[in-house]
Amino acid sequence: MRTTIELPNKLVNDALSLSNVKTKKAVITIALEDFVRKQKIHEIKQFKGKINLNLDLDALRKR
């Protein structure tokens, strides 16, 4: 998808210098992937303590 946006040059240049990639597109893609991954982890953590996993594994395995 082609999108035109204005990004702070210093922020993009800092990200480029800290990463092992050479293009702005690559550094922005990495940043977006990282953001999505962190948000998904945050959503999963919201379930902590809300799911009861008192399962009888032997019964599930039909032993």
CHARMM internal coordinates of N, CA and C (Angstrom, degrees):
IC EDIT
DIST 1 N 1 CA 1.4342
DIST 1 CA 1 C 1.5299
ANGL 1 N 1 CA 1 C 108.07
DIST 1 C 2 N 1.2696
ANGL 1 CA 1 C 2 N 115.65
DIHE 1 N 1 CA 1 C 2 N 129.86
DIST 2 N 2 CA 1.4574
ANGL 1 C 2 N 2 CA 120.59
DIHE 1 CA 1 C 2 N 2 CA 179.10
DIST 2 CA 2 C 1.5235
ANGL 2 N 2 CA 2 C 108.69
DIHE 1 C 2 N 2 CA 2 C -93.72
DIST 2 C 3 N 1.3324
ANGL 2 CA 2 C 3 N 115.69
DIHE 2 N 2 CA 2 C 3 N 125.81
DIST 3 N 3 CA 1.4612
ANGL 2 C 3 N 3 CA 121.93
DIHE 2 CA 2 C 3 N 3 CA -179.43
DIST 3 CA 3 C 1.5150
ANGL 3 N 3 CA 3 C 108.87
DIHE 2 C 3 N 3 CA 3 C -137.95
DIST 3 C 4 N 1.2914
ANGL 3 CA 3 C 4 N 115.80
DIHE 3 N 3 CA 3 C 4 N 137.51
DIST 4 N 4 CA 1.4541
ANGL 3 C 4 N 4 CA 120.02
DIHE 3 CA 3 C 4 N 4 CA 176.95
DIST 4 CA 4 C 1.5262
ANGL 4 N 4 CA 4 C 108.27
DIHE 3 C 4 N 4 CA 4 C -105.03
DIST 4 C 5 N 1.3405
ANGL 4 CA 4 C 5 N 115.49
DIHE 4 N 4 CA 4 C 5 N 120.86
DIST 5 N 5 CA 1.4571
ANGL 4 C 5 N 5 CA 120.93
DIHE 4 CA 4 C 5 N 5 CA 177.30
DIST 5 CA 5 C 1.5162
ANGL 5 N 5 CA 5 C 108.58
DIHE 4 C 5 N 5 CA 5 C -139.19
DIST 5 C 6 N 1.3016
ANGL 5 CA 5 C 6 N 115.13
DIHE 5 N 5 CA 5 C 6 N 157.33
DIST 6 N 6 CA 1.4537
ANGL 5 C 6 N 6 CA 119.63
DIHE 5 CA 5 C 6 N 6 CA 177.57
DIST 6 CA 6 C 1.5204
ANGL 6 N 6 CA 6 C 108.39
DIHE 5 C 6 N 6 CA 6 C -104.55
DIST 6 C 7 N 1.3126
ANGL 6 CA 6 C 7 N 115.85
DIHE 6 N 6 CA 6 C 7 N 122.36
DIST 7 N 7 CA 1.4583
ANGL 6 C 7 N 7 CA 122.08
DIHE 6 CA 6 C 7 N 7 CA -178.48
DIST 7 CA 7 C 1.5163
ANGL 7 N 7 CA 7 C 110.10
DIHE 6 C 7 N 7 CA 7 C -114.98
DIST 7 C 8 N 1.3269
ANGL 7 CA 7 C 8 N 116.86
DIHE 7 N 7 CA 7 C 8 N 148.95
DIST 8 N 8 CA 1.4648
ANGL 7 C 8 N 8 CA 119.57
DIHE 7 CA 7 C 8 N 8 CA 176.78
DIST 8 CA 8 C 1.5349
ANGL 8 N 8 CA 8 C 110.31
DIHE 7 C 8 N 8 CA 8 C -64.41
DIST 8 C 9 N 1.3198
ANGL 8 CA 8 C 9 N 116.83
DIHE 8 N 8 CA 8 C 9 N 122.83
DIST 9 N 9 CA 1.4673
ANGL 8 C 9 N 9 CA 121.42
DIHE 8 CA 8 C 9 N 9 CA -177.44
DIST 9 CA 9 C 1.5198
ANGL 9 N 9 CA 9 C 112.29
DIHE 8 C 9 N 9 CA 9 C -58.10
DIST 9 C 10 N 1.3246
ANGL 9 CA 9 C 10 N 117.17
DIHE 9 N 9 CA 9 C 10 N -42.95
DIST 10 N 10 CA 1.4599
ANGL 9 C 10 N 10 CA 120.04
DIHE 9 CA 9 C 10 N 10 CA -177.91
DIST 10 CA 10 C 1.5222
ANGL 10 N 10 CA 10 C 110.98
DIHE 9 C 10 N 10 CA 10 C -61.92
DIST 10 C 11 N 1.3249
ANGL 10 CA 10 C 11 N 116.20
DIHE 10 N 10 CA 10 C 11 N -42.16
DIST 11 N 11 CA 1.4634
ANGL 10 C 11 N 11 CA 120.43
DIHE 10 CA 10 C 11 N 11 CA -179.62
DIST 11 CA 11 C 1.5253
ANGL 11 N 11 CA 11 C 111.40
DIHE 10 C 11 N 11 CA 11 C -64.45
DIST 11 C 12 N 1.3109
ANGL 11 CA 11 C 12 N 117.28
DIHE 11 N 11 CA 11 C 12 N -44.18
DIST 12 N 12 CA 1.4659
ANGL 11 C 12 N 12 CA 121.37
DIHE 11 CA 11 C 12 N 12 CA 178.99
DIST 12 CA 12 C 1.5255
ANGL 12 N 12 CA 12 C 110.01
DIHE 11 C 12 N 12 CA 12 C -65.86
DIST 12 C 13 N 1.3242
ANGL 12 CA 12 C 13 N 117.23
DIHE 12 N 12 CA 12 C 13 N -42.78
DIST 13 N 13 CA 1.4665
ANGL 12 C 13 N 13 CA 120.24
DIHE 12 CA 12 C 13 N 13 CA -180.00
DIST 13 CA 13 C 1.5278
ANGL 13 N 13 CA 13 C 111.66
DIHE 12 C 13 N 13 CA 13 C -66.20
DIST 13 C 14 N 1.3371
ANGL 13 CA 13 C 14 N 116.76
DIHE 13 N 13 CA 13 C 14 N -38.17
DIST 14 N 14 CA 1.4667
ANGL 13 C 14 N 14 CA 119.70
DIHE 13 CA 13 C 14 N 14 CA 175.99
DIST 14 CA 14 C 1.5267
ANGL 14 N 14 CA 14 C 110.53
DIHE 13 C 14 N 14 CA 14 C -62.80
DIST 14 C 15 N 1.3292
ANGL 14 CA 14 C 15 N 116.59
DIHE 14 N 14 CA 14 C 15 N -43.72
DIST 15 N 15 CA 1.4648
ANGL 14 C 15 N 15 CA 120.67
DIHE 14 CA 14 C 15 N 15 CA 179.22
DIST 15 CA 15 C 1.5289
ANGL 15 N 15 CA 15 C 110.48
DIHE 14 C 15 N 15 CA 15 C -63.23
DIST 15 C 16 N 1.3189
ANGL 15 CA 15 C 16 N 116.93
DIHE 15 N 15 CA 15 C 16 N -40.66
DIST 16 N 16 CA 1.4664
ANGL 15 C 16 N 16 CA 120.36
DIHE 15 CA 15 C 16 N 16 CA 178.05
DIST 16 CA 16 C 1.5256
ANGL 16 N 16 CA 16 C 111.20
DIHE 15 C 16 N 16 CA 16 C -63.24
DIST 16 C 17 N 1.3160
ANGL 16 CA 16 C 17 N 116.86
DIHE 16 N 16 CA 16 C 17 N -41.62
DIST 17 N 17 CA 1.4669
ANGL 16 C 17 N 17 CA 119.44
DIHE 16 CA 16 C 17 N 17 CA -177.75
DIST 17 CA 17 C 1.5321
ANGL 17 N 17 CA 17 C 111.75
DIHE 16 C 17 N 17 CA 17 C -71.23
DIST 17 C 18 N 1.3256
ANGL 17 CA 17 C 18 N 117.64
DIHE 17 N 17 CA 17 C 18 N -27.69
DIST 18 N 18 CA 1.4643
ANGL 17 C 18 N 18 CA 120.99
DIHE 17 CA 17 C 18 N 18 CA 179.86
DIST 18 CA 18 C 1.5253
ANGL 18 N 18 CA 18 C 113.38
DIHE 17 C 18 N 18 CA 18 C -85.58
DIST 18 C 19 N 1.3108
ANGL 18 CA 18 C 19 N 116.85
DIHE 18 N 18 CA 18 C 19 N -16.42
DIST 19 N 19 CA 1.4595
ANGL 18 C 19 N 19 CA 120.16
DIHE 18 CA 18 C 19 N 19 CA -177.03
DIST 19 CA 19 C 1.5329
ANGL 19 N 19 CA 19 C 110.67
DIHE 18 C 19 N 19 CA 19 C -101.48
DIST 19 C 20 N 1.3136
ANGL 19 CA 19 C 20 N 113.77
DIHE 19 N 19 CA 19 C 20 N 174.42
DIST 20 N 20 CA 1.4667
ANGL 19 C 20 N 20 CA 119.78
DIHE 19 CA 19 C 20 N 20 CA 178.00
DIST 20 CA 20 C 1.5222
ANGL 20 N 20 CA 20 C 111.40
DIHE 19 C 20 N 20 CA 20 C -102.32
DIST 20 C 21 N 1.3088
ANGL 20 CA 20 C 21 N 117.21
DIHE 20 N 20 CA 20 C 21 N 20.65
DIST 21 N 21 CA 1.4610
ANGL 20 C 21 N 21 CA 120.96
DIHE 20 CA 20 C 21 N 21 CA -179.41
DIST 21 CA 21 C 1.5235
ANGL 21 N 21 CA 21 C 109.66
DIHE 20 C 21 N 21 CA 21 C -107.81
DIST 21 C 22 N 1.3163
ANGL 21 CA 21 C 22 N 114.81
DIHE 21 N 21 CA 21 C 22 N 162.18
DIST 22 N 22 CA 1.4635
ANGL 21 C 22 N 22 CA 118.98
DIHE 21 CA 21 C 22 N 22 CA -173.61
DIST 22 CA 22 C 1.5208
ANGL 22 N 22 CA 22 C 114.08
DIHE 21 C 22 N 22 CA 22 C -111.56
DIST 22 C 23 N 1.3435
ANGL 22 CA 22 C 23 N 117.23
DIHE 22 N 22 CA 22 C 23 N -12.51
DIST 23 N 23 CA 1.4585
ANGL 22 C 23 N 23 CA 118.62
DIHE 22 CA 22 C 23 N 23 CA -176.15
DIST 23 CA 23 C 1.5228
ANGL 23 N 23 CA 23 C 111.29
DIHE 22 C 23 N 23 CA 23 C -116.31
DIST 23 C 24 N 1.3101
ANGL 23 CA 23 C 24 N 114.61
DIHE 23 N 23 CA 23 C 24 N 153.75
DIST 24 N 24 CA 1.4584
ANGL 23 C 24 N 24 CA 120.24
DIHE 23 CA 23 C 24 N 24 CA 177.71
DIST 24 CA 24 C 1.5287
ANGL 24 N 24 CA 24 C 110.28
DIHE 23 C 24 N 24 CA 24 C -64.57
DIST 24 C 25 N 1.3248
ANGL 24 CA 24 C 25 N 115.81
DIHE 24 N 24 CA 24 C 25 N -39.13
DIST 25 N 25 CA 1.4571
ANGL 24 C 25 N 25 CA 119.98
DIHE 24 CA 24 C 25 N 25 CA 179.49
DIST 25 CA 25 C 1.5275
ANGL 25 N 25 CA 25 C 110.54
DIHE 24 C 25 N 25 CA 25 C -59.31
DIST 25 C 26 N 1.3078
ANGL 25 CA 25 C 26 N 117.09
DIHE 25 N 25 CA 25 C 26 N -44.01
DIST 26 N 26 CA 1.4631
ANGL 25 C 26 N 26 CA 121.02
DIHE 25 CA 25 C 26 N 26 CA -178.69
DIST 26 CA 26 C 1.5199
ANGL 26 N 26 CA 26 C 111.43
DIHE 25 C 26 N 26 CA 26 C -65.29
DIST 26 C 27 N 1.3208
ANGL 26 CA 26 C 27 N 117.28
DIHE 26 N 26 CA 26 C 27 N -42.69
DIST 27 N 27 CA 1.4661
ANGL 26 C 27 N 27 CA 119.86
DIHE 26 CA 26 C 27 N 27 CA -178.56
DIST 27 CA 27 C 1.5325
ANGL 27 N 27 CA 27 C 110.67
DIHE 26 C 27 N 27 CA 27 C -67.99
DIST 27 C 28 N 1.3107
ANGL 27 CA 27 C 28 N 118.29
DIHE 27 N 27 CA 27 C 28 N -35.88
DIST 28 N 28 CA 1.4575
ANGL 27 C 28 N 28 CA 121.11
DIHE 27 CA 27 C 28 N 28 CA 177.83
DIST 28 CA 28 C 1.5259
ANGL 28 N 28 CA 28 C 110.46
DIHE 27 C 28 N 28 CA 28 C -70.70
DIST 28 C 29 N 1.3142
ANGL 28 CA 28 C 29 N 117.85
DIHE 28 N 28 CA 28 C 29 N -39.19
DIST 29 N 29 CA 1.4600
ANGL 28 C 29 N 29 CA 121.70
DIHE 28 CA 28 C 29 N 29 CA 176.69
DIST 29 CA 29 C 1.5237
ANGL 29 N 29 CA 29 C 110.58
DIHE 28 C 29 N 29 CA 29 C -61.30
DIST 29 C 30 N 1.3210
ANGL 29 CA 29 C 30 N 117.20
DIHE 29 N 29 CA 29 C 30 N -43.96
DIST 30 N 30 CA 1.4649
ANGL 29 C 30 N 30 CA 121.57
DIHE 29 CA 29 C 30 N 30 CA 178.35
DIST 30 CA 30 C 1.5276
ANGL 30 N 30 CA 30 C 109.85
DIHE 29 C 30 N 30 CA 30 C -62.16
DIST 30 C 31 N 1.3167
ANGL 30 CA 30 C 31 N 116.97
DIHE 30 N 30 CA 30 C 31 N -43.10
DIST 31 N 31 CA 1.4649
ANGL 30 C 31 N 31 CA 120.93
DIHE 30 CA 30 C 31 N 31 CA -179.58
DIST 31 CA 31 C 1.5265
ANGL 31 N 31 CA 31 C 110.97
DIHE 30 C 31 N 31 CA 31 C -63.09
DIST 31 C 32 N 1.3224
ANGL 31 CA 31 C 32 N 117.40
DIHE 31 N 31 CA 31 C 32 N -42.15
DIST 32 N 32 CA 1.4603
ANGL 31 C 32 N 32 CA 120.95
DIHE 31 CA 31 C 32 N 32 CA 179.13
DIST 32 CA 32 C 1.5268
ANGL 32 N 32 CA 32 C 111.42
DIHE 31 C 32 N 32 CA 32 C -66.80
DIST 32 C 33 N 1.3365
ANGL 32 CA 32 C 33 N 116.78
DIHE 32 N 32 CA 32 C 33 N -42.12
DIST 33 N 33 CA 1.4604
ANGL 32 C 33 N 33 CA 120.53
DIHE 32 CA 32 C 33 N 33 CA 178.28
DIST 33 CA 33 C 1.5276
ANGL 33 N 33 CA 33 C 110.59
DIHE 32 C 33 N 33 CA 33 C -62.03
DIST 33 C 34 N 1.3218
ANGL 33 CA 33 C 34 N 116.66
DIHE 33 N 33 CA 33 C 34 N -41.44
DIST 34 N 34 CA 1.4536
ANGL 33 C 34 N 34 CA 121.51
DIHE 33 CA 33 C 34 N 34 CA 179.11
DIST 34 CA 34 C 1.5317
ANGL 34 N 34 CA 34 C 110.85
DIHE 33 C 34 N 34 CA 34 C -64.82
DIST 34 C 35 N 1.3123
ANGL 34 CA 34 C 35 N 116.86
DIHE 34 N 34 CA 34 C 35 N -42.27
DIST 35 N 35 CA 1.4591
ANGL 34 C 35 N 35 CA 121.24
DIHE 34 CA 34 C 35 N 35 CA 177.95
DIST 35 CA 35 C 1.5221
ANGL 35 N 35 CA 35 C 111.18
DIHE 34 C 35 N 35 CA 35 C -60.96
DIST 35 C 36 N 1.3211
ANGL 35 CA 35 C 36 N 117.30
DIHE 35 N 35 CA 35 C 36 N -46.95
DIST 36 N 36 CA 1.4670
ANGL 35 C 36 N 36 CA 121.49
DIHE 35 CA 35 C 36 N 36 CA -179.45
DIST 36 CA 36 C 1.5258
ANGL 36 N 36 CA 36 C 110.11
DIHE 35 C 36 N 36 CA 36 C -63.07
DIST 36 C 37 N 1.3283
ANGL 36 CA 36 C 37 N 117.69
DIHE 36 N 36 CA 36 C 37 N -42.79
DIST 37 N 37 CA 1.4626
ANGL 36 C 37 N 37 CA 121.80
DIHE 36 CA 36 C 37 N 37 CA 179.96
DIST 37 CA 37 C 1.5296
ANGL 37 N 37 CA 37 C 110.08
DIHE 36 C 37 N 37 CA 37 C -61.32
DIST 37 C 38 N 1.3197
ANGL 37 CA 37 C 38 N 117.11
DIHE 37 N 37 CA 37 C 38 N -45.60
DIST 38 N 38 CA 1.4686
ANGL 37 C 38 N 38 CA 120.67
DIHE 37 CA 37 C 38 N 38 CA -179.45
DIST 38 CA 38 C 1.5253
ANGL 38 N 38 CA 38 C 111.74
DIHE 37 C 38 N 38 CA 38 C -65.20
DIST 38 C 39 N 1.3209
ANGL 38 CA 38 C 39 N 117.68
DIHE 38 N 38 CA 38 C 39 N -38.00
DIST 39 N 39 CA 1.4623
ANGL 38 C 39 N 39 CA 120.55
DIHE 38 CA 38 C 39 N 39 CA 178.35
DIST 39 CA 39 C 1.5250
ANGL 39 N 39 CA 39 C 110.68
DIHE 38 C 39 N 39 CA 39 C -65.90
DIST 39 C 40 N 1.3354
ANGL 39 CA 39 C 40 N 117.60
DIHE 39 N 39 CA 39 C 40 N -40.27
DIST 40 N 40 CA 1.4594
ANGL 39 C 40 N 40 CA 120.51
DIHE 39 CA 39 C 40 N 40 CA 178.54
DIST 40 CA 40 C 1.5225
ANGL 40 N 40 CA 40 C 110.81
DIHE 39 C 40 N 40 CA 40 C -65.11
DIST 40 C 41 N 1.3118
ANGL 40 CA 40 C 41 N 117.33
DIHE 40 N 40 CA 40 C 41 N -40.10
DIST 41 N 41 CA 1.4685
ANGL 40 C 41 N 41 CA 121.13
DIHE 40 CA 40 C 41 N 41 CA 177.00
DIST 41 CA 41 C 1.5273
ANGL 41 N 41 CA 41 C 109.67
DIHE 40 C 41 N 41 CA 41 C -62.82
DIST 41 C 42 N 1.3067
ANGL 41 CA 41 C 42 N 116.76
DIHE 41 N 41 CA 41 C 42 N -42.89
DIST 42 N 42 CA 1.4694
ANGL 41 C 42 N 42 CA 121.07
DIHE 41 CA 41 C 42 N 42 CA 178.93
DIST 42 CA 42 C 1.5354
ANGL 42 N 42 CA 42 C 110.61
DIHE 41 C 42 N 42 CA 42 C -60.55
DIST 42 C 43 N 1.3339
ANGL 42 CA 42 C 43 N 117.24
DIHE 42 N 42 CA 42 C 43 N -43.16
DIST 43 N 43 CA 1.4588
ANGL 42 C 43 N 43 CA 121.06
DIHE 42 CA 42 C 43 N 43 CA 179.24
DIST 43 CA 43 C 1.5288
ANGL 43 N 43 CA 43 C 111.26
DIHE 42 C 43 N 43 CA 43 C -64.17
DIST 43 C 44 N 1.3223
ANGL 43 CA 43 C 44 N 117.43
DIHE 43 N 43 CA 43 C 44 N -39.99
DIST 44 N 44 CA 1.4629
ANGL 43 C 44 N 44 CA 121.10
DIHE 43 CA 43 C 44 N 44 CA 179.15
DIST 44 CA 44 C 1.5244
ANGL 44 N 44 CA 44 C 110.23
DIHE 43 C 44 N 44 CA 44 C -65.56
DIST 44 C 45 N 1.3296
ANGL 44 CA 44 C 45 N 117.26
DIHE 44 N 44 CA 44 C 45 N -39.11
DIST 45 N 45 CA 1.4622
ANGL 44 C 45 N 45 CA 121.06
DIHE 44 CA 44 C 45 N 45 CA -179.75
DIST 45 CA 45 C 1.5261
ANGL 45 N 45 CA 45 C 112.05
DIHE 44 C 45 N 45 CA 45 C -63.73
DIST 45 C 46 N 1.3148
ANGL 45 CA 45 C 46 N 118.28
DIHE 45 N 45 CA 45 C 46 N -22.58
DIST 46 N 46 CA 1.4566
ANGL 45 C 46 N 46 CA 121.48
DIHE 45 CA 45 C 46 N 46 CA 178.99
DIST 46 CA 46 C 1.5296
ANGL 46 N 46 CA 46 C 111.42
DIHE 45 C 46 N 46 CA 46 C -64.96
DIST 46 C 47 N 1.3431
ANGL 46 CA 46 C 47 N 117.87
DIHE 46 N 46 CA 46 C 47 N -21.38
DIST 47 N 47 CA 1.4557
ANGL 46 C 47 N 47 CA 122.35
DIHE 46 CA 46 C 47 N 47 CA -179.56
DIST 47 CA 47 C 1.5231
ANGL 47 N 47 CA 47 C 112.86
DIHE 46 C 47 N 47 CA 47 C -84.64
DIST 47 C 48 N 1.3302
ANGL 47 CA 47 C 48 N 118.08
DIHE 47 N 47 CA 47 C 48 N -6.86
DIST 48 N 48 CA 1.4633
ANGL 47 C 48 N 48 CA 121.47
DIHE 47 CA 47 C 48 N 48 CA -177.38
DIST 48 CA 48 C 1.5218
ANGL 48 N 48 CA 48 C 110.00
DIHE 47 C 48 N 48 CA 48 C -56.17
DIST 48 C 49 N 1.3298
ANGL 48 CA 48 C 49 N 115.09
DIHE 48 N 48 CA 48 C 49 N 125.06
DIST 49 N 49 CA 1.4482
ANGL 48 C 49 N 49 CA 121.29
DIHE 48 CA 48 C 49 N 49 CA 178.85
DIST 49 CA 49 C 1.5142
ANGL 49 N 49 CA 49 C 114.37
DIHE 48 C 49 N 49 CA 49 C 81.51
DIST 49 C 50 N 1.3100
ANGL 49 CA 49 C 50 N 118.76
DIHE 49 N 49 CA 49 C 50 N -1.36
DIST 50 N 50 CA 1.4596
ANGL 49 C 50 N 50 CA 121.73
DIHE 49 CA 49 C 50 N 50 CA -178.61
DIST 50 CA 50 C 1.5262
ANGL 50 N 50 CA 50 C 112.73
DIHE 49 C 50 N 50 CA 50 C -101.68
DIST 50 C 51 N 1.3173
ANGL 50 CA 50 C 51 N 116.59
DIHE 50 N 50 CA 50 C 51 N -12.93
DIST 51 N 51 CA 1.4564
ANGL 50 C 51 N 51 CA 120.59
DIHE 50 CA 50 C 51 N 51 CA -179.08
DIST 51 CA 51 C 1.5209
ANGL 51 N 51 CA 51 C 107.92
DIHE 50 C 51 N 51 CA 51 C -109.48
DIST 51 C 52 N 1.3126
ANGL 51 CA 51 C 52 N 116.29
DIHE 51 N 51 CA 51 C 52 N 125.72
DIST 52 N 52 CA 1.4584
ANGL 51 C 52 N 52 CA 121.71
DIHE 51 CA 51 C 52 N 52 CA -179.97
DIST 52 CA 52 C 1.5267
ANGL 52 N 52 CA 52 C 108.61
DIHE 51 C 52 N 52 CA 52 C -91.95
DIST 52 C 53 N 1.2978
ANGL 52 CA 52 C 53 N 116.31
DIHE 52 N 52 CA 52 C 53 N 114.97
DIST 53 N 53 CA 1.4644
ANGL 52 C 53 N 53 CA 120.81
DIHE 52 CA 52 C 53 N 53 CA -177.82
DIST 53 CA 53 C 1.5239
ANGL 53 N 53 CA 53 C 111.72
DIHE 52 C 53 N 53 CA 53 C -110.77
DIST 53 C 54 N 1.3188
ANGL 53 CA 53 C 54 N 117.43
DIHE 53 N 53 CA 53 C 54 N 40.98
DIST 54 N 54 CA 1.4615
ANGL 53 C 54 N 54 CA 121.09
DIHE 53 CA 53 C 54 N 54 CA 175.91
DIST 54 CA 54 C 1.5229
ANGL 54 N 54 CA 54 C 107.93
DIHE 53 C 54 N 54 CA 54 C -80.16
DIST 54 C 55 N 1.3043
ANGL 54 CA 54 C 55 N 116.06
DIHE 54 N 54 CA 54 C 55 N 78.12
DIST 55 N 55 CA 1.4556
ANGL 54 C 55 N 55 CA 121.48
DIHE 54 CA 54 C 55 N 55 CA -176.14
DIST 55 CA 55 C 1.5144
ANGL 55 N 55 CA 55 C 110.31
DIHE 54 C 55 N 55 CA 55 C -106.07
DIST 55 C 56 N 1.3123
ANGL 55 CA 55 C 56 N 115.69
DIHE 55 N 55 CA 55 C 56 N 146.58
DIST 56 N 56 CA 1.4554
ANGL 55 C 56 N 56 CA 122.04
DIHE 55 CA 55 C 56 N 56 CA 172.94
DIST 56 CA 56 C 1.5293
ANGL 56 N 56 CA 56 C 106.21
DIHE 55 C 56 N 56 CA 56 C -94.25
DIST 56 C 57 N 1.3250
ANGL 56 CA 56 C 57 N 115.94
DIHE 56 N 56 CA 56 C 57 N 97.73
DIST 57 N 57 CA 1.4594
ANGL 56 C 57 N 57 CA 119.90
DIHE 56 CA 56 C 57 N 57 CA -175.49
DIST 57 CA 57 C 1.5173
ANGL 57 N 57 CA 57 C 112.09
DIHE 56 C 57 N 57 CA 57 C -63.27
DIST 57 C 58 N 1.3527
ANGL 57 CA 57 C 58 N 117.79
DIHE 57 N 57 CA 57 C 58 N -34.33
DIST 58 N 58 CA 1.4652
ANGL 57 C 58 N 58 CA 120.14
DIHE 57 CA 57 C 58 N 58 CA 178.49
DIST 58 CA 58 C 1.5359
ANGL 58 N 58 CA 58 C 110.40
DIHE 57 C 58 N 58 CA 58 C -63.69
DIST 58 C 59 N 1.3141
ANGL 58 CA 58 C 59 N 117.04
DIHE 58 N 58 CA 58 C 59 N -40.28
DIST 59 N 59 CA 1.4537
ANGL 58 C 59 N 59 CA 120.38
DIHE 58 CA 58 C 59 N 59 CA 178.93
DIST 59 CA 59 C 1.5231
ANGL 59 N 59 CA 59 C 110.53
DIHE 58 C 59 N 59 CA 59 C -66.63
DIST 59 C 60 N 1.3066
ANGL 59 CA 59 C 60 N 116.04
DIHE 59 N 59 CA 59 C 60 N -39.97
DIST 60 N 60 CA 1.4667
ANGL 59 C 60 N 60 CA 119.58
DIHE 59 CA 59 C 60 N 60 CA 178.27
DIST 60 CA 60 C 1.5168
ANGL 60 N 60 CA 60 C 111.82
DIHE 59 C 60 N 60 CA 60 C -64.87
DIST 60 C 61 N 1.3292
ANGL 60 CA 60 C 61 N 115.48
DIHE 60 N 60 CA 60 C 61 N -33.39
DIST 61 N 61 CA 1.4624
ANGL 60 C 61 N 61 CA 120.51
DIHE 60 CA 60 C 61 N 61 CA 179.29
DIST 61 CA 61 C 1.5183
ANGL 61 N 61 CA 61 C 111.71
DIHE 60 C 61 N 61 CA 61 C -86.84
DIST 61 C 62 N 1.3382
ANGL 61 CA 61 C 62 N 116.39
DIHE 61 N 61 CA 61 C 62 N -0.98
DIST 62 N 62 CA 1.4638
ANGL 61 C 62 N 62 CA 123.77
DIHE 61 CA 61 C 62 N 62 CA 179.87
DIST 62 CA 62 C 1.5034
ANGL 62 N 62 CA 62 C 113.07
DIHE 61 C 62 N 62 CA 62 C 57.89
DIST 62 C 63 N 1.3320
ANGL 62 CA 62 C 63 N 115.58
DIHE 62 N 62 CA 62 C 63 N 48.05
DIST 63 N 63 CA 1.4562
ANGL 62 C 63 N 63 CA 121.11
DIHE 62 CA 62 C 63 N 63 CA 177.68
DIST 63 CA 63 C 1.4929
ANGL 63 N 63 CA 63 C 109.96
DIHE 62 C 63 N 63 CA 63 C -98.00
END
COOR INIT
IC SEED 1 N 1 CA 1 C
IC BUILD
